[in-house]
């Protein structure tokens, strides 16, 4: 994980891409009880954080973060990940990977305007509905030539890695770099930045996901 000093190359975009060292240290030192910390199903919020009070006869009684005491079925209770996994960049690395954990992580990252998150081979994008300082020339330069694991989640990382695979003739690997819905706004933003350099990779079989083509930028050389 990059230090604050190493993240300086991303300029003003840094806090929108990765947690600070201070935040990571605080999360690691935060008290956590793996046996009682859970998510429970909620009719309004879908899932809420809660602390298990008791388990009996296939039922679980828990106290929610909001102070309410609820009793739900065992299959409506999901173990929570330790705080160090909060705002994790690749959700495939979670100890407990399930719907509430994914939703909570995306919600927390979105609240911090970290709109890009990896999930294994995929890059999940949540539309911020506003322009963020994560597409400037400084950020483009910071991502150029870096492997995916060497930088925070970003569409630039996906594009640059796909382009590097094209240069080396590893065409099949370009299929691994897929962007999940919604893509339209991100491609529009990319086009504003890169102009007409967004093209379909020659020789690479076209693949359509949510009606949007996977594209690469030839000028990243």
Secondary structure, DSSP 8 states (H G I E B T S, - for coil): ---TTGGGGGGGGGGGTS--HHHHHHHHTS---TTTEEEEEETTTEEEEEEEEEEETTEEEEEETTS-EEEEEGGGEEE---GGGTT-SBGGG-SS-SHHHHHHHHHHHHHTT--EEEETTEEEE---SS--SSSSHHHHHHHTT--GGGS-S-HHHHHHHHHHHHHTT-GGGGGG-EE-S--HHHHHHHHHHHGGGEE--TTS---EETTEE--EETT--
